[in-house]
Amino acid sequence: MDRVRKILEKINTDGSCEIRFAEPMSEHTTFRIGGAADAWAAPRSAEGLGKLLAALKREGLPFTILGGGANVLVGDLGIRGVVVATEGLASIRTEGSSIVAEAGALVDGVCRAALESALSGLEFASALPGSVGGAVFMNARCYGREMADMLGEVTWIDRAGMPRTMIPVRGEWAYKRTPFMPGGAAGGGIIVSARFALIPGEKAAMEAEMGKLRADRVAKGHFDWPCAGSVFKNDRRFGRPTGKILDELGFRGKRIGGALVSPKHANIFVNSGGATAADMRTLIDAARNAALAAFGFDLEPEIVFLGDFRQEGFAAGNGNPES
Ligand SMILES: Cc1cc2nc3c(=O)[nH]c(=O)nc-3n(C[C@H](O)[C@H](O)[C@H](O)COP(=O)(O)OP(=O)(O)OC[C@H]3O[C@@H](n4cnc5c(N)ncnc54)[C@H](O)[C@@H]3O)c2cc1C
């Protein structure tokens, strides 16, 4: 911890990042769950991000990228090393018929900017929690469309710290799969900004569509409790959505400690108050084991497990630090 502090203070003499130590991750995740990160650093600009990443690599300090925290479960023991938060990179601008947004900009803000400019194509993502970087990394999908459908270009920093540009090509982008995930062609890459290629639209119709989808999320209880959206991916081979499978297994309303399967949707698990990561992970494992035992279906978690789960005896997170 002392080493982390020393290195970060040395790196940040120009104040290009906001830095906090022993930062509770429960304050940075929509689950409102997670122990403290050794350090949390939020660069104030893309240049600051590049400089921070280069220095962390040089010093051999592990780091974890965090956007809006809307798709992650952080262990109760927190995160070792540095959480690099993108929230300070939040610019959004219109360029012709495109919207260019930095990684930390909220997706909902990008949708509103597109509406302001009467540029159509992103209405489906209205009210989707989280940042542009997280949505691109996850290829976030809703109402039959996904981020990759609208992406014109992504700027990113590769594992070696080099700035890169990618024009997304079909094949590498699929249902909840992107080249930025572990094992992908750009695995370990950090998304800096994205250009969304849109078309001129009719403002009133766009606004009506966005309002309808937002209302649908509200009706489905998405914002009733702290949560991270769907816990498991859907899998066509199973013949029905995961929520339906978990309903058949009687999981709706099931509780372990403060972790609860939403009474409104069996694939959304919520923090009903005071849930720990251990509660949530135990409930997730229970659902997974039940589906395997009853149907032979191995449900794949959609949410990313970050940080230290060892005390609870769970396997390590699947989204643990790069160094
Ligand atoms: C109420 C609710 C409803 C939801 N509904 C949906 C839905 O309909 N469809 C859907 O797909 N998702 C849904 N989600 C999940 C979530 O909104 C999306 O996955 C979102 O895209 C996550 O973005 P984020 O910025 O919060 O990512 P985070 O949770 O911060 O991070 C997710 C992953 O992306 C990585 N990451 C983040 N930023 C970067 C970056 N700049 N470069 C590289 N890696 C990065 C992180 O390291 C992590 O592995 C929902 C969540 C909630 C809370």
Ligand as a Chemical Component Dictionary entry (heavy atoms), coordinates in Angstrom:
data_LIG
# 
_chem_comp.id                   LIG 
_chem_comp.type                 NON-POLYMER 
_chem_comp.pdbx_formal_charge   0 
_chem_comp.three_letter_code    LIG 
# 
loop_
_chem_comp_atom.comp_id 
_chem_comp_atom.atom_id 
_chem_comp_atom.alt_atom_id 
_chem_comp_atom.type_symbol 
_chem_comp_atom.charge 
_chem_comp_atom.model_Cartn_x 
_chem_comp_atom.model_Cartn_y 
_chem_comp_atom.model_Cartn_z 
_chem_comp_atom.pdbx_ordinal 
LIG C1  C1  C 0 -30.286 -1.261 -14.198 1  
LIG C2  C2  C 0 -29.314 -1.833 -15.201 2  
LIG C3  C3  C 0 -29.773 -2.251 -16.446 3  
LIG C4  C4  C 0 -28.876 -2.774 -17.398 4  
LIG N1  N1  N 0 -29.365 -3.136 -18.620 5  
LIG C5  C5  C 0 -28.496 -3.603 -19.542 6  
LIG C6  C6  C 0 -28.952 -3.937 -20.863 7  
LIG O1  O1  O 0 -30.124 -3.800 -21.189 8  
LIG N2  N2  N 0 -28.045 -4.402 -21.749 9  
LIG C7  C7  C 0 -26.717 -4.542 -21.428 10 
LIG O2  O2  O 0 -25.922 -4.962 -22.287 11 
LIG N3  N3  N 0 -26.257 -4.218 -20.197 12 
LIG C8  C8  C 0 -27.109 -3.751 -19.256 13 
LIG N4  N4  N 0 -26.636 -3.413 -18.019 14 
LIG C9  C9  C 0 -25.208 -3.555 -17.715 15 
LIG C10 C10 C 0 -24.402 -2.282 -18.012 16 
LIG O3  O3  O 0 -25.247 -1.180 -18.150 17 
LIG C11 C11 C 0 -23.601 -2.423 -19.284 18 
LIG O4  O4  O 0 -22.830 -3.598 -19.329 19 
LIG C12 C12 C 0 -22.662 -1.218 -19.448 20 
LIG O5  O5  O 0 -22.250 -1.166 -20.773 21 
LIG C13 C13 C 0 -21.461 -1.275 -18.520 22 
LIG O6  O6  O 0 -20.748 -0.055 -18.650 23 
LIG P1  P1  P 0 -19.863 0.482  -17.452 24 
LIG O7  O7  O 0 -19.210 1.727  -17.899 25 
LIG O8  O8  O 0 -20.663 0.566  -16.217 26 
LIG O9  O9  O 0 -18.789 -0.680 -17.333 27 
LIG P2  P2  P 0 -18.078 -1.192 -15.996 28 
LIG O10 O10 O 0 -19.073 -1.957 -15.193 29 
LIG O11 O11 O 0 -17.376 -0.094 -15.331 30 
LIG O12 O12 O 0 -17.011 -2.197 -16.610 31 
LIG C14 C14 C 0 -17.436 -3.363 -17.295 32 
LIG C15 C15 C 0 -16.187 -3.992 -17.927 33 
LIG O13 O13 O 0 -15.705 -3.098 -18.925 34 
LIG C16 C16 C 0 -14.338 -2.780 -18.673 35 
LIG N5  N5  N 0 -14.136 -1.386 -19.080 36 
LIG C17 C17 C 0 -14.852 -0.299 -18.679 37 
LIG N6  N6  N 0 -14.384 0.796  -19.299 38 
LIG C18 C18 C 0 -13.373 0.407  -20.102 39 
LIG C19 C19 C 0 -12.487 1.080  -20.994 40 
LIG N7  N7  N 0 -12.534 2.410  -21.171 41 
LIG N8  N8  N 0 -11.562 0.340  -21.658 42 
LIG C20 C20 C 0 -11.477 -1.004 -21.488 43 
LIG N9  N9  N 0 -12.275 -1.690 -20.634 44 
LIG C21 C21 C 0 -13.212 -1.000 -19.968 45 
LIG C22 C22 C 0 -14.156 -2.995 -17.173 46 
LIG O14 O14 O 0 -12.795 -3.255 -16.847 47 
LIG C23 C23 C 0 -15.051 -4.194 -16.936 48 
LIG O15 O15 O 0 -14.375 -5.383 -17.264 49 
LIG C24 C24 C 0 -27.511 -2.879 -17.056 50 
LIG C25 C25 C 0 -27.050 -2.446 -15.811 51 
LIG C26 C26 C 0 -27.934 -1.919 -14.894 52 
LIG C27 C27 C 0 -27.419 -1.427 -13.580 53 
# 
loop_
_chem_comp_bond.comp_id 
_chem_comp_bond.atom_id_1 
_chem_comp_bond.atom_id_2 
_chem_comp_bond.value_order 
_chem_comp_bond.pdbx_ordinal 
LIG C1  C2  SING 1  
LIG C2  C3  SING 2  
LIG C2  C26 DOUB 3  
LIG C3  C4  DOUB 4  
LIG C4  N1  SING 5  
LIG C4  C24 SING 6  
LIG N1  C5  DOUB 7  
LIG C5  C6  SING 8  
LIG C5  C8  SING 9  
LIG C6  O1  DOUB 10 
LIG C6  N2  SING 11 
LIG N2  C7  SING 12 
LIG C7  O2  DOUB 13 
LIG C7  N3  SING 14 
LIG N3  C8  DOUB 15 
LIG C8  N4  SING 16 
LIG N4  C9  SING 17 
LIG N4  C24 SING 18 
LIG C9  C10 SING 19 
LIG C10 O3  SING 20 
LIG C10 C11 SING 21 
LIG C11 O4  SING 22 
LIG C11 C12 SING 23 
LIG C12 O5  SING 24 
LIG C12 C13 SING 25 
LIG C13 O6  SING 26 
LIG O6  P1  SING 27 
LIG P1  O7  DOUB 28 
LIG P1  O8  SING 29 
LIG P1  O9  SING 30 
LIG O9  P2  SING 31 
LIG P2  O10 DOUB 32 
LIG P2  O11 SING 33 
LIG P2  O12 SING 34 
LIG O12 C14 SING 35 
LIG C14 C15 SING 36 
LIG C15 O13 SING 37 
LIG C15 C23 SING 38 
LIG O13 C16 SING 39 
LIG C16 N5  SING 40 
LIG C16 C22 SING 41 
LIG N5  C17 SING 42 
LIG N5  C21 SING 43 
LIG C17 N6  DOUB 44 
LIG N6  C18 SING 45 
LIG C18 C19 SING 46 
LIG C18 C21 DOUB 47 
LIG C19 N7  SING 48 
LIG C19 N8  DOUB 49 
LIG N8  C20 SING 50 
LIG C20 N9  DOUB 51 
LIG N9  C21 SING 52 
LIG C22 O14 SING 53 
LIG C22 C23 SING 54 
LIG C23 O15 SING 55 
LIG C24 C25 DOUB 56 
LIG C25 C26 SING 57 
LIG C26 C27 SING 58 
# 
